[in-house]
Amino acid sequence: YKSVLKNMENLNYIRMSKITRTDLQAILNDFWDRPNLCRKICGLMHQIFRSAAFDGVIEKDISQGLKRPKLPKTNRRAVLKRRK
C-alpha cells in the first residue's frame, strides 16, 4: 500500500470532504501511460472512499466513475491437454 499511496501524496493536506472526483482523475491521468499502476491506484481509491462513505466521514463515494486506461491484451495461448 505504501508504494501506491506515495503516488497520491498531493492529496495529503486536503480534507477528505474537499477532495473532488477531478482531483482523483488528475492523479490517474498523471500515470495514464502505466495502466497497471493506474489499476492499483484506482483500486486503492475505491477502498478508501467506499470505506469513508460507509463510516460517514464523507457524504458519498466519489471514486465511482473514474476513467482509467485499458490494459494491453496479452497474447497467451490456450493450454492443451495431452492425450495419453
Biopython code that builds the backbone (N, CA, C, O; Angstrom):
import numpy as np
from Bio.PDB.StructureBuilder import StructureBuilder

atoms = [
    (1, "TYR", "N", (0.809, -1.192, 0.000)),
    (1, "TYR", "CA", (0.000, 0.000, 0.000)),
    (1, "TYR", "C", (0.858, 1.263, 0.000)),
    (1, "TYR", "O", (0.500, 2.253, -0.638)),
    (2, "LYS", "N", (1.972, 1.237, 0.701)),
    (2, "LYS", "CA", (2.791, 2.442, 0.816)),
    (2, "LYS", "C", (3.278, 2.935, -0.540)),
    (2, "LYS", "O", (3.295, 4.140, -0.791)),
    (3, "SER", "N", (3.673, 2.021, -1.413)),
    (3, "SER", "CA", (4.176, 2.442, -2.717)),
    (3, "SER", "C", (3.071, 3.057, -3.571)),
    (3, "SER", "O", (3.334, 3.974, -4.349)),
    (4, "VAL", "N", (1.850, 2.570, -3.438)),
    (4, "VAL", "CA", (0.729, 3.130, -4.196)),
    (4, "VAL", "C", (0.275, 4.442, -3.567)),
    (4, "VAL", "O", (-0.053, 5.390, -4.281)),
    (5, "LEU", "N", (0.254, 4.505, -2.240)),
    (5, "LEU", "CA", (-0.130, 5.737, -1.551)),
    (5, "LEU", "C", (0.830, 6.879, -1.855)),
    (5, "LEU", "O", (0.439, 8.047, -1.865)),
    (6, "LYS", "N", (2.089, 6.530, -2.102)),
    (6, "LYS", "CA", (3.086, 7.550, -2.414)),
    (6, "LYS", "C", (2.685, 8.335, -3.665)),
    (6, "LYS", "O", (3.028, 9.511, -3.789)),
    (7, "ASN", "N", (1.969, 7.704, -4.586)),
    (7, "ASN", "CA", (1.542, 8.367, -5.814)),
    (7, "ASN", "C", (0.365, 9.307, -5.583)),
    (7, "ASN", "O", (0.002, 10.076, -6.474)),
    (8, "MET", "N", (-0.230, 9.251, -4.397)),
    (8, "MET", "CA", (-1.369, 10.102, -4.079)),
    (8, "MET", "C", (-0.999, 11.194, -3.073)),
    (8, "MET", "O", (-1.876, 11.739, -2.403)),
    (9, "GLU", "N", (0.300, 11.520, -2.962)),
    (9, "GLU", "CA", (0.785, 12.458, -1.958)),
    (9, "GLU", "C", (0.220, 13.865, -2.101)),
    (9, "GLU", "O", (0.134, 14.588, -1.108)),
    (10, "ASN", "N", (-0.166, 14.274, -3.302)),
    (10, "ASN", "CA", (-0.662, 15.638, -3.457)),
    (10, "ASN", "C", (-2.018, 15.848, -2.799)),
    (10, "ASN", "O", (-2.500, 16.979, -2.743)),
    (11, "LEU", "N", (-2.647, 14.784, -2.298)),
    (11, "LEU", "CA", (-3.910, 14.897, -1.572)),
    (11, "LEU", "C", (-3.714, 14.934, -0.056)),
    (11, "LEU", "O", (-4.686, 15.025, 0.693)),
    (12, "ASN", "N", (-2.463, 14.866, 0.395)),
    (12, "ASN", "CA", (-2.180, 14.736, 1.820)),
    (12, "ASN", "C", (-2.785, 15.829, 2.689)),
    (12, "ASN", "O", (-3.283, 15.537, 3.776)),
    (13, "TYR", "N", (-2.756, 17.064, 2.245)),
    (13, "TYR", "CA", (-3.164, 18.166, 3.113)),
    (13, "TYR", "C", (-4.532, 18.735, 2.746)),
    (13, "TYR", "O", (-4.857, 19.860, 3.125)),
    (14, "ILE", "N", (-5.332, 17.970, 2.015)),
    (14, "ILE", "CA", (-6.682, 18.382, 1.663)),
    (14, "ILE", "C", (-7.655, 17.557, 2.504)),
    (14, "ILE", "O", (-7.517, 16.338, 2.605)),
    (15, "ARG", "N", (-8.630, 18.221, 3.099)),
    (15, "ARG", "CA", (-9.644, 17.490, 3.871)),
    (15, "ARG", "C", (-10.366, 16.524, 2.939)),
    (15, "ARG", "O", (-10.637, 16.855, 1.784)),
    (16, "MET", "N", (-10.669, 15.365, 3.425)),
    (16, "MET", "CA", (-11.301, 14.334, 2.608)),
    (16, "MET", "C", (-12.615, 14.829, 2.010)),
    (16, "MET", "O", (-12.951, 14.479, 0.879)),
    (17, "SER", "N", (-13.346, 15.627, 2.748)),
    (17, "SER", "CA", (-14.626, 16.137, 2.255)),
    (17, "SER", "C", (-14.447, 17.176, 1.146)),
    (17, "SER", "O", (-15.405, 17.489, 0.440)),
    (18, "LYS", "N", (-13.236, 17.715, 0.981)),
    (18, "LYS", "CA", (-12.967, 18.727, -0.043)),
    (18, "LYS", "C", (-12.361, 18.132, -1.320)),
    (18, "LYS", "O", (-12.236, 18.834, -2.323)),
    (19, "ILE", "N", (-11.986, 16.856, -1.297)),
    (19, "ILE", "CA", (-11.425, 16.204, -2.474)),
    (19, "ILE", "C", (-12.542, 15.953, -3.476)),
    (19, "ILE", "O", (-13.626, 15.501, -3.107)),
    (20, "THR", "N", (-12.276, 16.247, -4.741)),
    (20, "THR", "CA", (-13.288, 16.055, -5.780)),
    (20, "THR", "C", (-12.891, 14.901, -6.695)),
    (20, "THR", "O", (-11.755, 14.427, -6.676)),
    (21, "ARG", "N", (-13.851, 14.469, -7.489)),
    (21, "ARG", "CA", (-13.588, 13.421, -8.472)),
    (21, "ARG", "C", (-12.517, 13.892, -9.462)),
    (21, "ARG", "O", (-11.718, 13.089, -9.945)),
    (22, "THR", "N", (-12.504, 15.186, -9.759)),
    (22, "THR", "CA", (-11.499, 15.750, -10.676)),
    (22, "THR", "C", (-10.092, 15.592, -10.102)),
    (22, "THR", "O", (-9.151, 15.315, -10.846)),
    (23, "ASP", "N", (-9.939, 15.765, -8.794)),
    (23, "ASP", "CA", (-8.633, 15.570, -8.156)),
    (23, "ASP", "C", (-8.154, 14.132, -8.322)),
    (23, "ASP", "O", (-6.987, 13.883, -8.621)),
    (24, "LEU", "N", (-9.071, 13.197, -8.126)),
    (24, "LEU", "CA", (-8.715, 11.778, -8.257)),
    (24, "LEU", "C", (-8.386, 11.431, -9.707)),
    (24, "LEU", "O", (-7.444, 10.684, -9.971)),
    (25, "GLN", "N", (-9.161, 11.973, -10.644)),
    (25, "GLN", "CA", (-8.914, 11.685, -12.054)),
    (25, "GLN", "C", (-7.583, 12.280, -12.495)),
    (25, "GLN", "O", (-6.895, 11.693, -13.329)),
    (26, "ALA", "N", (-7.209, 13.437, -11.949)),
    (26, "ALA", "CA", (-5.920, 14.058, -12.294)),
    (26, "ALA", "C", (-4.757, 13.162, -11.893)),
    (26, "ALA", "O", (-3.758, 13.086, -12.609)),
    (27, "ILE", "N", (-4.876, 12.486, -10.763)),
    (27, "ILE", "CA", (-3.819, 11.551, -10.337)),
    (27, "ILE", "C", (-3.723, 10.401, -11.331)),
    (27, "ILE", "O", (-2.625, 10.024, -11.741)),
    (28, "LEU", "N", (-4.862, 9.844, -11.718)),
    (28, "LEU", "CA", (-4.844, 8.746, -12.688)),
    (28, "LEU", "C", (-4.280, 9.215, -14.031)),
    (28, "LEU", "O", (-3.551, 8.472, -14.688)),
    (29, "ASN", "N", (-4.611, 10.433, -14.438)),
    (29, "ASN", "CA", (-4.114, 10.960, -15.711)),
    (29, "ASN", "C", (-2.597, 11.113, -15.700)),
    (29, "ASN", "O", (-1.952, 10.954, -16.737)),
    (30, "ASP", "N", (-2.015, 11.423, -14.529)),
    (30, "ASP", "CA", (-0.560, 11.551, -14.417)),
    (30, "ASP", "C", (0.150, 10.235, -14.714)),
    (30, "ASP", "O", (1.292, 10.233, -15.175)),
    (31, "PHE", "N", (-0.517, 9.122, -14.452)),
    (31, "PHE", "CA", (0.089, 7.805, -14.651)),
    (31, "PHE", "C", (-0.605, 7.035, -15.776)),
    (31, "PHE", "O", (-0.566, 5.804, -15.788)),
    (32, "TRP", "N", (-1.230, 7.724, -16.705)),
    (32, "TRP", "CA", (-2.015, 7.106, -17.777)),
    (32, "TRP", "C", (-1.183, 6.145, -18.621)),
    (32, "TRP", "O", (-1.708, 5.148, -19.118)),
    (33, "ASP", "N", (0.096, 6.430, -18.787)),
    (33, "ASP", "CA", (0.959, 5.578, -19.614)),
    (33, "ASP", "C", (1.390, 4.304, -18.874)),
    (33, "ASP", "O", (2.107, 3.478, -19.440)),
    (34, "ARG", "N", (0.964, 4.138, -17.625)),
    (34, "ARG", "CA", (1.281, 2.945, -16.836)),
    (34, "ARG", "C", (-0.034, 2.313, -16.349)),
    (34, "ARG", "O", (-0.423, 2.510, -15.197)),
    (35, "PRO", "N", (-0.717, 1.557, -17.220)),
    (35, "PRO", "CA", (-2.052, 1.038, -16.903)),
    (35, "PRO", "C", (-2.124, 0.161, -15.658)),
    (35, "PRO", "O", (-3.119, 0.213, -14.934)),
    (36, "ASN", "N", (-1.099, -0.640, -15.392)),
    (36, "ASN", "CA", (-1.137, -1.499, -14.203)),
    (36, "ASN", "C", (-1.083, -0.677, -12.923)),
    (36, "ASN", "O", (-1.773, -0.987, -11.952)),
    (37, "LEU", "N", (-0.262, 0.372, -12.919)),
    (37, "LEU", "CA", (-0.198, 1.252, -11.760)),
    (37, "LEU", "C", (-1.514, 1.994, -11.588)),
    (37, "LEU", "O", (-1.980, 2.168, -10.462)),
    (38, "CYS", "N", (-2.119, 2.434, -12.684)),
    (38, "CYS", "CA", (-3.431, 3.094, -12.618)),
    (38, "CYS", "C", (-4.480, 2.170, -12.012)),
    (38, "CYS", "O", (-5.326, 2.611, -11.234)),
    (39, "ARG", "N", (-4.426, 0.899, -12.365)),
    (39, "ARG", "CA", (-5.371, -0.073, -11.822)),
    (39, "ARG", "C", (-5.203, -0.190, -10.315)),
    (39, "ARG", "O", (-6.190, -0.252, -9.582)),
    (40, "LYS", "N", (-3.956, -0.220, -9.850)),
    (40, "LYS", "CA", (-3.689, -0.327, -8.413)),
    (40, "LYS", "C", (-4.128, 0.937, -7.670)),
    (40, "LYS", "O", (-4.742, 0.858, -6.606)),
    (41, "ILE", "N", (-3.809, 2.101, -8.239)),
    (41, "ILE", "CA", (-4.197, 3.368, -7.614)),
    (41, "ILE", "C", (-5.714, 3.478, -7.548)),
    (41, "ILE", "O", (-6.268, 3.857, -6.516)),
    (42, "CYS", "N", (-6.377, 3.152, -8.634)),
    (42, "CYS", "CA", (-7.837, 3.230, -8.701)),
    (42, "CYS", "C", (-8.473, 2.274, -7.686)),
    (42, "CYS", "O", (-9.449, 2.631, -7.027)),
    (43, "GLY", "N", (-7.939, 1.096, -7.562)),
    (43, "GLY", "CA", (-8.446, 0.131, -6.583)),
    (43, "GLY", "C", (-8.300, 0.641, -5.163)),
    (43, "GLY", "O", (-9.205, 0.478, -4.344)),
    (44, "LEU", "N", (-7.168, 1.258, -4.869)),
    (44, "LEU", "CA", (-6.945, 1.811, -3.538)),
    (44, "LEU", "C", (-7.881, 2.987, -3.274)),
    (44, "LEU", "O", (-8.399, 3.137, -2.167)),
    (45, "MET", "N", (-8.097, 3.821, -4.293)),
    (45, "MET", "CA", (-9.037, 4.934, -4.149)),
    (45, "MET", "C", (-10.436, 4.414, -3.838)),
    (45, "MET", "O", (-11.125, 4.957, -2.974)),
    (46, "HIS", "N", (-10.854, 3.369, -4.538)),
    (46, "HIS", "CA", (-12.176, 2.778, -4.294)),
    (46, "HIS", "C", (-12.279, 2.281, -2.854)),
    (46, "HIS", "O", (-13.292, 2.507, -2.191)),
    (47, "GLN", "N", (-11.239, 1.607, -2.368)),
    (47, "GLN", "CA", (-11.258, 1.094, -0.999)),
    (47, "GLN", "C", (-11.364, 2.224, 0.015)),
    (47, "GLN", "O", (-12.168, 2.159, 0.946)),
    (48, "ILE", "N", (-10.555, 3.253, -0.166)),
    (48, "ILE", "CA", (-10.508, 4.358, 0.792)),
    (48, "ILE", "C", (-11.837, 5.105, 0.825)),
    (48, "ILE", "O", (-12.400, 5.320, 1.899)),
    (49, "PHE", "N", (-12.342, 5.503, -0.343)),
    (49, "PHE", "CA", (-13.536, 6.336, -0.375)),
    (49, "PHE", "C", (-14.812, 5.541, -0.089)),
    (49, "PHE", "O", (-15.766, 6.097, 0.457)),
    (50, "ARG", "N", (-14.850, 4.268, -0.440)),
    (50, "ARG", "CA", (-16.001, 3.440, -0.100)),
    (50, "ARG", "C", (-16.087, 3.275, 1.414)),
    (50, "ARG", "O", (-17.170, 3.357, 1.995)),
    (51, "SER", "N", (-14.948, 3.044, 2.044)),
    (51, "SER", "CA", (-14.911, 2.891, 3.492)),
    (51, "SER", "C", (-15.276, 4.200, 4.195)),
    (51, "SER", "O", (-16.006, 4.190, 5.186)),
    (52, "ALA", "N", (-14.768, 5.326, 3.685)),
    (52, "ALA", "CA", (-15.074, 6.628, 4.288)),
    (52, "ALA", "C", (-16.555, 6.953, 4.163)),
    (52, "ALA", "O", (-17.139, 7.503, 5.096)),
    (53, "ALA", "N", (-17.170, 6.630, 3.044)),
    (53, "ALA", "CA", (-18.601, 6.865, 2.864)),
    (53, "ALA", "C", (-19.407, 5.956, 3.788)),
    (53, "ALA", "O", (-20.410, 6.385, 4.359)),
    (54, "PHE", "N", (-18.983, 4.724, 3.934)),
    (54, "PHE", "CA", (-19.677, 3.782, 4.809)),
    (54, "PHE", "C", (-19.620, 4.240, 6.267)),
    (54, "PHE", "O", (-20.592, 4.105, 7.010)),
    (55, "ASP", "N", (-18.450, 4.792, 6.668)),
    (55, "ASP", "CA", (-18.267, 5.252, 8.044)),
    (55, "ASP", "C", (-18.869, 6.628, 8.292)),
    (55, "ASP", "O", (-18.899, 7.083, 9.435)),
    (56, "GLY", "N", (-19.351, 7.301, 7.250)),
    (56, "GLY", "CA", (-19.973, 8.603, 7.413)),
    (56, "GLY", "C", (-19.009, 9.773, 7.422)),
    (56, "GLY", "O", (-19.401, 10.893, 7.748)),
    (57, "VAL", "N", (-17.746, 9.532, 7.069)),
    (57, "VAL", "CA", (-16.757, 10.601, 7.026)),
    (57, "VAL", "C", (-17.047, 11.544, 5.860)),
    (57, "VAL", "O", (-16.890, 12.759, 5.978)),
    (58, "ILE", "N", (-17.469, 10.974, 4.743)),
    (58, "ILE", "CA", (-17.867, 11.766, 3.579)),
    (58, "ILE", "C", (-19.293, 11.381, 3.199)),
    (58, "ILE", "O", (-19.805, 10.331, 3.586)),
    (59, "GLU", "N", (-19.910, 12.266, 2.432)),
    (59, "GLU", "CA", (-21.320, 12.058, 2.085)),
    (59, "GLU", "C", (-21.521, 10.919, 1.094)),
    (59, "GLU", "O", (-22.418, 10.093, 1.263)),
    (60, "LYS", "N", (-20.673, 10.877, 0.046)),
    (60, "LYS", "CA", (-20.805, 9.818, -0.954)),
    (60, "LYS", "C", (-19.434, 9.419, -1.483)),
    (60, "LYS", "O", (-18.462, 10.164, -1.357)),
    (61, "ASP", "N", (-19.374, 8.247, -2.070)),
    (61, "ASP", "CA", (-18.135, 7.703, -2.634)),
    (61, "ASP", "C", (-17.864, 8.387, -3.970)),
    (61, "ASP", "O", (-18.562, 8.137, -4.952)),
    (62, "ILE", "N", (-16.836, 9.261, -4.007)),
    (62, "ILE", "CA", (-16.539, 9.996, -5.236)),
    (62, "ILE", "C", (-15.625, 9.227, -6.183)),
    (62, "ILE", "O", (-15.319, 9.711, -7.272)),
    (63, "SER", "N", (-15.191, 8.051, -5.787)),
    (63, "SER", "CA", (-14.286, 7.287, -6.649)),
    (63, "SER", "C", (-15.031, 6.526, -7.748)),
    (63, "SER", "O", (-14.406, 5.958, -8.643)),
    (64, "GLN", "N", (-16.363, 6.515, -7.681)),
    (64, "GLN", "CA", (-17.141, 5.833, -8.707)),
    (64, "GLN", "C", (-17.094, 6.628, -10.003)),
    (64, "GLN", "O", (-17.188, 7.855, -9.981)),
    (65, "GLY", "N", (-16.952, 5.948, -11.116)),
    (65, "GLY", "CA", (-16.974, 6.594, -12.427)),
    (65, "GLY", "C", (-15.653, 7.145, -12.897)),
    (65, "GLY", "O", (-15.617, 7.887, -13.879)),
    (66, "LEU", "N", (-14.559, 6.808, -12.228)),
    (66, "LEU", "CA", (-13.254, 7.265, -12.693)),
    (66, "LEU", "C", (-12.870, 6.508, -13.961)),
    (66, "LEU", "O", (-13.174, 5.323, -14.096)),
    (67, "LYS", "N", (-12.209, 7.184, -14.879)),
    (67, "LYS", "CA", (-11.742, 6.557, -16.117)),
    (67, "LYS", "C", (-10.302, 6.125, -15.922)),
    (67, "LYS", "O", (-9.495, 6.842, -15.329)),
    (68, "ARG", "N", (-9.998, 4.960, -16.423)),
    (68, "ARG", "CA", (-8.604, 4.503, -16.380)),
    (68, "ARG", "C", (-8.256, 3.871, -17.716)),
    (68, "ARG", "O", (-9.146, 3.459, -18.459)),
    (69, "PRO", "N", (-6.966, 3.789, -18.027)),
    (69, "PRO", "CA", (-6.572, 3.249, -19.340)),
    (69, "PRO", "C", (-6.862, 1.762, -19.442)),
    (69, "PRO", "O", (-6.903, 1.040, -18.446)),
    (70, "LYS", "N", (-7.059, 1.336, -20.662)),
    (70, "LYS", "CA", (-7.276, -0.084, -20.920)),
    (70, "LYS", "C", (-5.952, -0.821, -20.755)),
    (70, "LYS", "O", (-4.899, -0.327, -21.158)),
    (71, "LEU", "N", (-6.020, -1.993, -20.166)),
    (71, "LEU", "CA", (-4.828, -2.819, -20.047)),
    (71, "LEU", "C", (-4.516, -3.435, -21.401)),
    (71, "LEU", "O", (-5.429, -3.834, -22.124)),
    (72, "PRO", "N", (-3.244, -3.518, -21.751)),
    (72, "PRO", "CA", (-2.907, -4.147, -23.038)),
    (72, "PRO", "C", (-3.276, -5.624, -23.033)),
    (72, "PRO", "O", (-3.129, -6.314, -22.024)),
    (73, "LYS", "N", (-3.752, -6.089, -24.169)),
    (73, "LYS", "CA", (-4.122, -7.502, -24.276)),
    (73, "LYS", "C", (-2.862, -8.350, -24.315)),
    (73, "LYS", "O", (-1.858, -7.977, -24.922)),
    (74, "THR", "N", (-2.936, -9.494, -23.657)),
    (74, "THR", "CA", (-1.802, -10.409, -23.674)),
    (74, "THR", "C", (-2.019, -11.446, -24.765)),
    (74, "THR", "O", (-3.155, -11.764, -25.119)),
    (75, "ASN", "N", (-0.944, -11.956, -25.281)),
    (75, "ASN", "CA", (-1.006, -12.971, -26.331)),
    (75, "ASN", "C", (-0.741, -14.343, -25.725)),
    (75, "ASN", "O", (0.276, -14.977, -26.008)),
    (76, "ARG", "N", (-1.647, -14.779, -24.907)),
    (76, "ARG", "CA", (-1.491, -16.091, -24.280)),
    (76, "ARG", "C", (-2.235, -17.124, -25.098)),
    (76, "ARG", "O", (-3.332, -16.879, -25.600)),
    (77, "ARG", "N", (-1.618, -18.276, -25.221)),
    (77, "ARG", "CA", (-2.269, -19.366, -25.933)),
    (77, "ARG", "C", (-2.951, -20.277, -24.933)),
    (77, "ARG", "O", (-2.543, -20.372, -23.775)),
    (78, "ALA", "N", (-3.960, -20.924, -25.379)),
    (78, "ALA", "CA", (-4.661, -21.876, -24.526)),
    (78, "ALA", "C", (-3.764, -23.083, -24.267)),
    (78, "ALA", "O", (-3.032, -23.526, -25.152)),
    (79, "VAL", "N", (-3.827, -23.597, -23.073)),
    (79, "VAL", "CA", (-3.055, -24.775, -22.715)),
    (79, "VAL", "C", (-3.887, -25.995, -23.114)),
    (79, "VAL", "O", (-5.030, -26.155, -22.685)),
    (80, "LEU", "N", (-3.287, -26.847, -23.942)),
    (80, "LEU", "CA", (-3.987, -28.040, -24.415)),
    (80, "LEU", "C", (-3.598, -29.233, -23.554)),
    (80, "LEU", "O", (-2.441, -29.383, -23.159)),
    (81, "LYS", "N", (-4.581, -30.077, -23.271)),
    (81, "LYS", "CA", (-4.285, -31.298, -22.509)),
    (81, "LYS", "C", (-3.667, -32.313, -23.445)),
    (81, "LYS", "O", (-4.041, -32.440, -24.611)),
    (82, "ARG", "N", (-2.722, -33.017, -22.897)),
    (82, "ARG", "CA", (-2.082, -34.072, -23.688)),
    (82, "ARG", "C", (-2.921, -35.346, -23.620)),
    (82, "ARG", "O", (-3.513, -35.683, -22.595)),
    (83, "ARG", "N", (-2.944, -36.015, -24.728)),
    (83, "ARG", "CA", (-3.649, -37.300, -24.754)),
    (83, "ARG", "C", (-2.693, -38.390, -24.298)),
    (83, "ARG", "O", (-1.498, -38.344, -24.590)),
    (84, "LYS", "N", (-3.225, -39.362, -23.585)),
    (84, "LYS", "CA", (-2.375, -40.455, -23.099)),
    (84, "LYS", "C", (-2.450, -41.625, -24.013)),
    (84, "LYS", "O", (-1.802, -42.642, -23.768)),
]
sb = StructureBuilder()
sb.init_structure("model")
sb.init_model(0)
sb.init_chain("A")
sb.init_seg("    ")
for serial, (resi, resn, name, xyz) in enumerate(atoms, 1):
    if name == "N":
        sb.init_residue(resn, " ", resi, " ")
    sb.init_atom(name, np.array(xyz, "f"), 0.0, 1.0, " ", f" {name:<3s}", serial, name[0])
structure = sb.get_structure()
